[in-house]
Amino acid sequence: MDGAYDRDSIAEARVSLRCGDEMVDEYFRLSSERTTIRTEVVAGVTTFLTMAYIIFVNPDILSAAGMDKQALVVVTCIASAITTAAMGLVGRAPIAMAPGMGLNAFLAYSLVKAGQITWETALGVVFLSGLLGFVLTLLGLRKRLVEAIPVSLVAAIAVGIGLFITFIGLVNMGVVVKNAATLVSAGPMTATVAFGLAGLLMMAFLEIRRVKGALIIGIAFSTLLAVIFGYVEKPVSLVSFNFDIRAVALRLDILGAFQWGLFGSVFTLMFMDMFDGVGTLVACCHEAGMVDENGKIKGLGRLLAIDTAASMVGAVLGTSNVTAYIESAAGIEQGGRTGLTALVTALCFVLALLVVPVVGIVPPYATAPALVMVGLFMMKEIKRIDFGNPEEAMPSFIIIVMIALSYSISTGLAFGFISFVLIKLVAGKVRDVKPTMWVIAILCVMFLTLDELSAFIQRLRALV
């Protein structure tokens, strides 16, 4: 009887698993996207590993503003998990979200450390910037902005971001270092550089062999080498249960942010968040094949709404603007095509709450090769740019170069969009510029000159 009972239980469990798989397949449309649960899981974990550094870097930056560092570690995980899960379940896109680099530095150094406002008021500024972006999204303005961008510039965004994250990867690996005379130069061949290059070679070899999970295997290989040779310290504990976020959560001061002197900061954060998010969504969605026959991104309105609402969620929890992460491209290159990839990444952030000490042993030079590989993969978009046509080639080239050399997606896009409009104007082809592109160009000029305009207004007031 017991044997028969066990067989019946096993049979029922198998039926349940099959039903569960079918439900997941139907909701995320795995079959139509020609992917599998296994592929999506590998892609989600890969994305998490390439962006797990944010768990430690974001608290380091924001703590400079006087915020509690331990609480920020927990908040970073929670904010990333909630917003990434929303992107997966609602947006059904393989895109992860987390507090944005550059955006957190703007809050900590430009707003708080510069003596302008308290960190509570700065979180209020973050909330208002997200609210403003959300309103623009609901009005359909952000969607129009994205769809007004010419195909060549869309391709240039992907290539520029690819070059940008390749540079980040090389710096994190130690292959490229600062140099007082030449700005940057090749770094010395240290053991950690060798570990990173070994991981890069492993990834390249596995990609050539078309092995699934090449990036995550390469990350594990580099980490293992670092452990074997004693370059990674063992964690003090395997599990952490310190989930207290009261020191930063619900501490934002929205009323304090409602002042004319902070309008420029609200606009700047909104612009940086908007165009960082737009650049990432455009690049990743095209990489994931989330486009229709006309080249437009499927479900773009939902994705943009989630991206802007995420900043408000982050501010309430106690962190800077939360935005789409370009490291999502790592998971996409591993085959991630649906929201299940994002959901797996979100679950990894939840698990990271428990095993933060273990996640912390994966060194930056182990995840850096994955960024280099993703940069390589994104370079293929360059074939969509007609370099024989100067009107198309020049603004595309400016976007590619400025994203990487200014170390900012939003700054690179601003220079590129302005140059596109100016070149069409000089060429006498004003009709080729859609009205929305004029709006984009004006916003870009405001973004690039906002600090100077503020200083100019102050000088005028002093004269009066």
C-alpha positions in Angstrom: 0.0 0.0 0.0 2.8 2.4 0.9 4.5 1.8 -2.4 1.3 2.4 -4.3 0.7 5.6 -2.3 4.3 6.8 -3.0 3.8 6.2 -6.8 0.5 8.0 -6.7 2.1 11.0 -4.9 5.0 11.1 -7.4 2.5 11.0 -10.3 0.5 13.8 -8.8 3.6 15.9 -8.2 4.7 15.4 -11.8 1.2 16.5 -13.1 1.4 19.5 -10.8 4.8 20.4 -12.1 3.6 20.1 -15.7 0.6 22.2 -15.0 2.8 24.8 -13.3 5.2 24.8 -16.3 2.3 25.3 -18.7 1.0 28.2 -16.6 4.4 29.9 -16.6 4.7 29.2 -20.4 1.3 30.7 -21.1 1.8 33.8 -18.9 5.3 34.7 -20.1 4.7 33.3 -23.7 7.9 31.2 -23.5 7.0 29.0 -26.5 6.2 32.0 -28.8 9.5 33.6 -27.8 11.3 30.4 -28.4 12.8 30.1 -24.9 12.6 27.8 -21.9 12.3 28.1 -18.2 15.9 26.9 -17.8 17.2 29.5 -20.2 15.2 32.3 -18.5 16.5 31.2 -15.1 20.1 31.2 -16.3 19.6 34.6 -17.9 18.0 36.0 -14.7 20.9 34.8 -12.5 23.4 36.2 -15.0 21.8 39.6 -14.9 21.8 39.6 -11.1 25.4 38.6 -10.9 26.5 41.4 -13.3 24.6 44.0 -11.3 24.9 42.7 -7.8 27.6 45.3 -7.1 24.8 47.8 -6.6 24.0 46.1 -3.3 27.3 47.5 -1.9 28.1 50.5 -4.1 24.7 52.3 -3.7 25.0 52.3 0.1 28.6 53.5 -0.1 27.6 56.5 -2.2 24.4 57.5 -0.4 25.9 57.0 3.1 28.2 60.0 2.2 24.9 62.1 2.5 24.5 61.0 6.1 22.1 58.1 5.5 22.4 54.8 7.4 24.6 52.4 5.4 23.2 49.1 6.8 19.6 50.2 6.2 20.6 51.2 2.6 21.9 47.7 1.9 18.5 46.2 2.7 16.6 49.0 0.9 18.7 48.6 -2.2 17.8 44.9 -2.3 14.1 45.5 -1.6 13.7 48.4 -4.1 15.5 46.4 -6.8 13.4 43.3 -6.1 10.0 45.1 -6.1 10.6 47.2 -9.3 12.3 44.3 -11.2 9.4 42.0 -10.3 7.0 44.7 -11.6 9.0 44.9 -14.9 8.8 41.1 -15.2 5.2 40.5 -14.2 3.6 43.7 -15.6 6.0 44.7 -18.3 6.9 41.1 -19.2 10.3 42.3 -20.2 13.7 40.7 -19.4 14.9 44.0 -17.8 16.1 44.5 -14.3 15.9 47.6 -12.2 17.9 49.1 -9.4 19.0 52.5 -8.0 20.9 54.2 -10.8 24.6 55.0 -10.8 25.1 58.7 -11.4 21.6 59.4 -10.0 22.7 58.3 -6.6 25.9 60.4 -6.8 23.9 63.5 -7.9 21.7 63.1 -4.7 24.6 62.5 -2.4 27.2 65.0 -3.7 25.4 67.7 -5.8 22.4 68.1 -3.5 23.4 67.1 0.0 27.2 67.3 0.3 27.1 70.6 -1.5 25.1 71.9 1.4 21.9 72.7 -0.6 19.5 70.4 1.3 19.1 67.6 3.8 19.0 64.0 2.5 15.3 63.8 3.5 14.5 66.7 1.2 16.7 65.2 -1.5 14.5 62.1 -1.3 11.6 64.4 -1.8 13.3 65.8 -4.9 13.7 62.2 -6.2 10.0 61.5 -5.6 8.9 64.7 -7.5 11.3 63.9 -10.4 9.7 60.4 -10.6 6.2 61.9 -10.4 6.9 64.4 -13.2 8.3 61.7 -15.4 5.2 59.5 -14.6 2.8 62.3 -15.6 4.7 62.8 -18.8 4.4 59.0 -19.4 0.7 58.9 -18.7 0.2 61.8 -21.2 2.0 59.7 -23.8 4.8 62.3 -24.2 7.6 59.9 -23.3 6.4 57.3 -25.7 6.3 59.9 -28.4 9.8 61.0 -27.6 11.1 57.4 -28.0 9.2 56.7 -31.2 10.4 60.0 -32.7 14.1 58.9 -32.5 15.4 57.8 -36.0 16.5 54.2 -36.5 20.1 55.2 -36.9 20.2 57.0 -33.6 18.5 54.0 -31.9 21.3 51.8 -33.2 23.9 54.3 -32.1 22.4 54.3 -28.6 22.9 50.5 -28.4 26.5 50.8 -29.7 27.3 53.7 -27.4 26.0 51.9 -24.4 28.0 48.8 -25.5 31.2 50.8 -25.6 30.3 52.4 -22.3 29.8 49.2 -20.4 32.9 47.7 -22.1 34.9 50.6 -20.7 33.3 50.0 -17.2 34.2 46.3 -17.5 37.8 47.0 -18.4 38.1 49.5 -15.5 36.6 47.0 -13.0 38.9 44.3 -14.3 41.9 46.6 -13.9 42.9 46.4 -17.6 42.3 50.1 -17.9 43.5 52.5 -15.1 43.7 56.3 -14.5 46.7 58.1 -15.8 47.6 61.7 -15.0 49.3 62.3 -18.3 47.0 60.5 -20.7 43.8 60.3 -18.6 43.7 56.5 -19.0 46.2 53.7 -19.8 46.7 50.0 -19.6 47.0 48.7 -16.1 49.8 46.3 -14.8 49.3 42.6 -15.2 48.3 41.8 -11.6 46.8 38.5 -10.3 43.3 40.0 -10.2 43.7 41.2 -13.8 44.8 37.7 -14.7 41.7 36.2 -13.0 39.4 38.6 -14.9 41.1 37.8 -18.2 40.8 34.1 -17.5 37.1 34.5 -17.0 36.8 36.5 -20.2 38.6 33.8 -22.1 36.3 31.2 -20.6 33.3 33.2 -21.6 34.6 33.6 -25.2 35.4 29.9 -25.5 31.9 28.9 -24.3 30.2 31.4 -26.5 32.1 30.1 -29.5 30.9 26.6 -28.5 27.4 28.0 -28.0 27.2 26.8 -24.5 24.2 28.2 -22.6 25.1 30.2 -19.5 28.6 31.2 -20.7 28.7 34.4 -18.8 27.6 33.0 -15.5 30.1 30.1 -15.8 32.8 32.6 -16.6 31.9 34.7 -13.5 32.0 31.6 -11.3 35.3 30.5 -12.8 37.0 33.9 -12.0 35.6 33.9 -8.5 36.8 30.3 -8.0 40.3 31.3 -9.0 40.3 34.2 -6.6 39.1 31.9 -3.8 41.8 29.2 -4.6 44.6 31.7 -4.6 43.4 33.6 -1.5 42.4 36.9 -3.1 38.8 36.7 -1.7 38.2 36.8 2.0 35.7 34.3 3.4 32.5 35.9 4.6 32.2 36.6 8.3 28.8 34.8 8.2 26.7 33.0 5.6 23.4 34.5 6.5 22.2 37.9 7.6 18.9 38.7 9.3 19.3 42.4 9.7 16.3 43.8 7.7 15.7 47.1 9.6 15.1 50.0 7.2 13.4 52.4 9.5 16.5 54.7 9.5 15.8 55.7 5.8 12.3 54.4 4.8 9.4 56.8 4.7 11.7 59.7 5.7 11.4 61.7 2.5 10.4 65.4 2.8 8.2 66.1 -0.2 6.9 69.5 1.1 10.5 70.6 1.6 11.3 69.8 -2.0 8.5 72.1 -3.2 10.6 75.2 -3.6 11.5 77.2 -6.7 15.2 76.9 -6.0 15.0 73.1 -6.3 13.1 73.0 -9.6 16.3 72.7 -11.5 17.3 69.7 -9.5 14.0 68.1 -10.0 14.2 68.6 -13.8 17.8 67.4 -13.9 17.1 64.2 -12.1 14.0 63.7 -14.2 16.0 64.2 -17.4 18.8 62.0 -16.3 16.4 59.2 -15.2 14.3 59.5 -18.3 17.0 59.4 -20.9 19.1 56.8 -19.0 15.9 54.7 -18.8 15.0 55.4 -22.5 18.5 54.5 -23.7 18.5 51.2 -21.7 15.0 50.2 -22.7 15.6 51.0 -26.4 18.9 49.1 -26.5 17.7 46.1 -24.4 14.3 45.7 -26.1 15.9 45.7 -29.5 18.4 43.1 -28.3 15.6 40.9 -26.9 13.6 41.2 -30.2 10.7 43.0 -28.4 9.8 45.0 -31.5 7.0 44.8 -34.1 7.2 44.7 -37.9 7.5 48.5 -37.9 10.5 48.5 -35.5 8.5 49.9 -32.6 8.9 48.4 -29.1 6.1 46.2 -27.9 4.4 47.4 -24.7 6.5 50.5 -24.6 3.9 52.5 -22.6 3.9 49.9 -19.8 7.7 49.8 -19.6 8.1 53.5 -19.4 5.4 53.8 -16.8 7.1 51.2 -14.6 10.5 52.9 -15.1 9.2 56.2 -13.9 7.0 54.8 -11.1 10.1 53.0 -9.8 11.8 56.3 -8.8 8.8 57.1 -6.6 9.0 53.7 -5.0 12.7 54.1 -4.4 12.2 57.5 -2.7 9.5 56.2 -0.4 11.8 53.3 0.6 14.8 55.6 1.1 17.0 55.5 -2.0 17.8 57.5 -5.1 16.0 57.1 -8.5 15.5 53.5 -9.5 15.9 52.9 -13.2 16.4 50.2 -15.9 19.8 48.6 -15.8 21.9 48.1 -18.9 23.4 45.0 -17.3 20.1 43.4 -18.3 21.8 43.0 -21.6 24.0 40.3 -20.1 20.9 38.2 -19.3 19.4 38.9 -22.7 22.6 37.7 -24.4 22.2 34.4 -22.4 18.8 33.9 -24.0 16.5 35.9 -21.7 13.5 37.0 -23.7 10.5 37.3 -21.3 9.5 38.8 -18.0 10.5 35.5 -16.3 14.1 36.6 -16.6 13.4 39.7 -14.6 11.3 37.8 -12.1 14.3 35.4 -11.5 16.6 38.4 -11.0 14.1 39.9 -8.5 14.1 36.6 -6.6 17.9 36.8 -6.5 17.7 40.2 -4.9 15.3 38.8 -2.3 17.7 35.9 -1.6 20.5 38.4 -1.4 18.8 39.9 1.7 19.7 36.6 3.4 23.1 35.9 1.9 24.5 39.4 1.5 27.8 38.2 3.0 28.1 35.4 0.4 27.1 37.7 -2.6 29.8 40.0 -1.4 32.6 37.6 -2.1 32.1 37.8 -5.9 34.7 40.5 -6.8 34.2 43.2 -9.4 36.9 41.8 -11.6 34.9 38.5 -11.8 31.8 40.2 -13.1 33.7 42.7 -15.3 34.3 40.2 -18.1 30.6 39.8 -18.6 30.2 43.5 -19.2 33.0 43.3 -21.8 31.3 40.4 -23.6 27.9 42.3 -23.5 29.6 45.3 -25.1 30.9 43.1 -27.8 27.5 41.7 -28.5 25.9 45.1 -28.7 28.4 46.3 -31.3 26.5 44.4 -33.9 23.9 47.2 -34.0 26.5 49.4 -35.8 25.6 47.8 -39.1 22.3 49.6 -39.0 24.0 53.0 -39.2 24.7 54.3 -42.7 28.1 55.9 -42.3 28.1 56.8 -46.0 25.4 59.4 -45.2 27.0 62.3 -43.1 23.6 63.5 -41.9 23.0 60.1 -40.3 26.6 59.2 -39.4 27.6 62.4 -37.6 24.9 62.4 -34.8 25.2 58.7 -34.5 29.0 59.0 -34.0 28.5 61.7 -31.5 26.1 59.6 -29.4 28.5 56.6 -29.5 31.6 58.6 -28.5 29.9 60.9 -25.9 28.1 58.1 -24.0 31.4 56.4 -23.4 33.7 59.4 -23.0 31.3 61.5 -20.8 30.6 58.4 -18.7 26.9 59.2 -19.0 24.1 57.8 -21.2 21.9 60.9 -20.7 24.8 63.3 -21.6 25.7 61.3 -24.7 22.1 61.3 -25.9 21.7 65.0 -25.3 24.7 65.9 -27.5 23.6 63.4 -30.2 20.0 64.6 -30.4 21.0 68.3 -30.5 23.5 67.6 -33.3 20.9 65.6 -35.3 18.6 68.6 -35.3 21.3 71.1 -36.1 22.7 69.1 -38.9 19.3 68.7 -40.5 18.8 72.5 -40.1 22.1 73.4 -41.7 21.4 70.9 -44.5 18.1 72.6 -45.2 16.1 69.5 -44.4 14.0 70.8 -41.5 11.0 68.8 -42.7 13.0 65.6 -41.9 12.9 66.5 -38.2 9.7 65.4 -36.5 8.1 68.0 -34.1 8.8 65.7 -31.2 12.5 65.7 -32.0 12.5 69.5 -31.7 11.0 69.1 -28.2 13.7 66.6 -27.4 16.5 68.9 -28.6 15.1 71.8 -26.5 15.0 69.6 -23.5 18.6 68.5 -24.2 19.8 72.1 -24.4 18.0 72.9 -21.1 19.7 69.8 -19.5 23.2 70.7 -20.7 22.9 74.4 -19.8 20.7 74.3 -16.6 23.6 74.9 -14.2 24.9 77.9 -16.3 21.3 79.3 -16.6 20.9 79.2 -12.8 24.2 80.9 -12.3 23.3 83.5 -15.0 19.9 84.2 -13.2 21.7 84.7 -9.9 24.1 87.2 -11.5 21.2 89.1 -12.9 19.5 89.2 -9.5 22.7 90.5 -8.0 22.9 93.3 -10.5 19.3 94.3 -9.9 
